């Protein structure tokens, strides 16, 4: 078994079942056992898919395996297991009709086709764990400054539908929960997946308390883009130096002007030069520099940041999983640097 498991659900037993009890003894007891960068993972992040399905489902288990085998993390001291997100919290962002249909297997064939998945109880279960993981990472980072999930980044899900391998928008669910519970008041979502975070942009298009920043391939999916608070559409073949220069200039300005008190970071690896669905030309080193910059820029200002792994596609699950661990390796470096400065 990986990491620290909740003996009871961290969700309140109140009748509305829509709050997480951050004052409970259970919550504090579990957090007190976490030493080092908090990692959010659950075996339930993976479910069965048809043979040769395009989505690399097994990568989520491989990511944690490599982090442990390479001694990047200690699974007994750093890993927290999330609960599944309940309907009431999902409905803070998604329509009741859509949540009911997805949770209970009522979506139509056409609706399922748009997501890239055929509905199954296992699929609904993994999505709820994944969304619960991003929410847990956000709550933990409020107290620890930083946390990383081994999944998440389902930014194509809209309020009333799924799309592009995304069924619930975990970033939006986490952000809205923090706002509703007054745990944060100005949230920045940094989305560096190669595909625009269209669902997230649409959900928060009229919300001045959330700033959506998407830096993506201009010619890639989704072919009909939404309007984020800031979109940077990159041309095909952009390499490390140009990518990093654009990112550095814009992120610095956003943080200075918007002044977030919380950040959600989607560290998709599909901008990589070898990604099957990407059109950019970013190297392993470029991804590492990207993640180090984002996390350092946010952390040095004392802003909590929760990160998710986002998209990534390869014929080799092992190579893809290793690529995703760049985020956690970068976060570990920033974590250690920040904590040394605080001693």
Secondary structure, DSSP 8 states (H G I E B T S, - for coil): --SB--SS-SB--STT---B-TTSHHHHHHHHT--SSEEE--GGG-----TT-SS-TTHHHHHHHHHHHTTSS-HHHHEE------HHHHTTTS-HHHHHHHHTT---HHHHHHHT----HHHHHHHHHHHHHHHHHHHHHHHHSEEEESS---TT-BTTB-BTTBSS-HHHHHHHHHHHTTS-SSEEEEE-SSS--HHHHHHTTT-TTEEEEEEEETTSS-SS----SEEEEE-TT-BHHHHHHHHHHHHHHHHHHH--SEEEEE---TTBTT-SS---BB-HHHHHHHHHHHHHHHHTTT-EEEEE------S-HHHHHHHHHHHHHHHHHHHHHHHHHH-
